[in-house]
Amino acid sequence: MPGKELNSKNKPNNDLEMDQDKSSCTENLKNLSKHDRKMIGGFMKGFGKVMILWLISRNRLHGYEIMTQIHEAAPYNGKMPSASMIYPVLHDLEKKGMIAGTWEHQGKRKVKYYEITSEGEKSLERIRKIAFCGQKYDPHHIWGEFMEDMFGLKRE
């Protein structure tokens, strides 16, 4: 059965792109229902490991830097991701061989920096391929329509 086609009621409005300044984003977030916030939170948690692995692939980082980058990238002034959220992910990625941590002195403190391993790079590449296949070979175009409508990501 073919996927539902987007119509003028549910197709994104081009004016939305122009209207997405920081204050309107903040206002939109303030007006979210509790249920909407919960769905967005679930979505972000689902991508948390991949995002952290991707951040480390760009540059070696320690846990607090990861928390800060995620916090600064948020479209609202919410609280910073907690250590109890970030460090279990880092420990799991390290245990699975996706990242490697090394302790270094930073002033009087010891800080653990994380770098991606070749296995971590391979994992990111496999994830990219699956996402590409999902977009390219979806016979009903549901994946591509969803990504385009919800996130503005165009199909190739």
matplotlib code that plots the C-alpha trace (Angstrom):
import matplotlib.pyplot as plt

x = [0.0, 1.6, 2.5, 0.3, 1.2, 1.9, -0.9, -1.1, -2.3, 0.6, 3.4, 5.9, 5.5, 8.5, 7.8, 8.7, 12.3, 12.4, 10.5, 13.0, 15.0, 16.2, 13.4, 10.6, 12.3, 12.4, 8.7, 7.8, 9.6, 7.8, 4.5, 5.1, 2.8, 4.2, 3.6, 5.5, 8.4, 8.5, 8.4, 11.3, 13.2, 12.8, 14.0, 17.1, 17.9, 17.6, 20.3, 22.4, 25.0, 25.4, 25.7, 28.3, 30.3, 30.0, 31.2, 34.2, 34.9, 35.3, 37.7, 39.0, 37.0, 36.5, 33.1, 32.4, 33.3, 30.7, 28.0, 28.8, 28.7, 25.3, 24.0, 25.2, 23.7, 20.2, 17.7, 16.6, 18.2, 17.5, 19.6, 22.9, 23.0, 24.0, 27.1, 24.7, 23.5, 26.9, 29.4, 27.5, 27.3, 31.1, 31.8, 29.7, 31.3, 34.7, 33.8, 32.6, 35.9, 34.2, 36.3, 39.5, 40.1, 43.4, 44.0, 45.8, 46.7, 44.9, 46.2, 45.8, 43.1, 43.2, 40.9, 40.0, 40.0, 38.2, 39.2, 37.3, 38.8, 38.8, 35.9, 34.0, 34.7, 33.5, 30.3, 29.5, 30.0, 27.7, 25.1, 25.4, 25.0, 21.8, 20.4, 21.2, 19.6, 16.5, 16.2, 17.1, 15.3, 12.2, 9.5, 6.8, 9.0, 7.9, 11.4, 12.4, 9.1, 9.4, 13.0, 12.2, 9.0, 10.2, 13.9, 14.2, 16.6, 16.2, 16.5, 19.3]
y = [0.0, 3.3, 5.9, 8.9, 11.8, 15.1, 17.6, 21.4, 20.9, 18.8, 19.9, 22.2, 25.9, 27.6, 30.6, 28.3, 28.3, 32.1, 32.2, 30.0, 32.6, 31.8, 33.6, 31.9, 28.5, 29.3, 30.3, 27.1, 25.0, 26.8, 26.0, 22.2, 19.9, 17.5, 14.7, 16.5, 17.1, 13.4, 12.3, 14.7, 13.5, 9.9, 10.8, 12.5, 9.6, 7.2, 9.1, 9.9, 7.2, 7.9, 11.6, 11.2, 8.8, 11.3, 14.2, 12.2, 11.3, 15.0, 15.8, 14.1, 15.3, 14.7, 14.1, 17.7, 19.0, 16.6, 17.8, 21.4, 20.9, 19.2, 21.8, 24.7, 23.1, 22.9, 25.3, 26.3, 27.2, 23.9, 22.3, 20.7, 17.0, 15.4, 13.3, 10.4, 10.5, 11.0, 8.9, 5.6, 6.1, 6.8, 3.8, 1.6, 2.9, 2.3, -1.2, -2.1, -0.8, 2.2, 4.8, 4.7, 6.9, 8.2, 10.0, 13.3, 16.0, 19.2, 21.5, 19.6, 17.4, 14.2, 14.3, 11.4, 12.2, 10.0, 9.3, 7.2, 3.9, 2.3, 0.1, 3.3, 4.8, 1.6, 1.7, 5.3, 4.3, 1.4, 3.6, 6.2, 3.4, 2.1, 5.6, 6.2, 2.9, 3.8, 7.0, 5.8, 2.4, 3.0, 1.9, 4.0, 7.0, 7.1, 7.5, 10.3, 12.1, 11.9, 13.2, 16.0, 17.0, 16.8, 17.8, 19.5, 16.8, 16.4, 13.1, 12.7]
z = [0.0, -1.0, 1.6, 2.3, 0.0, 1.6, 0.9, 1.4, 5.0, 6.2, 3.8, 5.3, 4.6, 3.0, 5.4, 8.3, 7.3, 7.4, 10.7, 12.6, 14.4, 18.0, 19.7, 17.7, 18.3, 22.0, 21.9, 20.0, 22.7, 25.5, 24.0, 23.6, 25.5, 28.1, 25.6, 22.8, 25.1, 26.0, 22.3, 21.5, 24.5, 23.4, 19.9, 21.2, 23.6, 20.7, 18.8, 21.8, 21.4, 17.7, 18.3, 20.9, 18.8, 15.9, 18.0, 19.1, 15.5, 14.7, 17.6, 20.7, 23.6, 27.3, 28.9, 30.0, 26.6, 25.1, 27.6, 26.8, 23.0, 23.2, 25.6, 23.4, 20.3, 21.9, 20.4, 23.9, 27.2, 28.9, 31.5, 30.4, 29.9, 33.1, 33.8, 34.6, 31.0, 29.2, 31.1, 30.9, 27.1, 27.0, 29.1, 26.9, 23.7, 25.2, 26.4, 22.9, 21.3, 19.5, 21.4, 23.4, 26.5, 27.8, 31.1, 30.9, 33.5, 33.1, 35.8, 39.1, 37.7, 35.6, 32.6, 30.3, 26.6, 24.2, 20.6, 18.0, 17.1, 13.7, 14.8, 15.8, 12.4, 10.7, 12.9, 11.9, 8.2, 8.5, 10.1, 7.3, 4.7, 6.4, 6.6, 3.0, 1.9, 4.0, 2.2, -1.3, -1.5, 0.5, -2.0, -0.4, 0.2, 3.8, 5.2, 2.8, 3.3, 7.0, 7.0, 4.6, 6.3, 9.9, 9.6, 6.2, 4.9, 1.2, -0.6, -3.1]

ax = plt.figure().add_subplot(projection="3d")
ax.plot(x, y, z, "-o")
ax.set_aspect("equal")
plt.show()
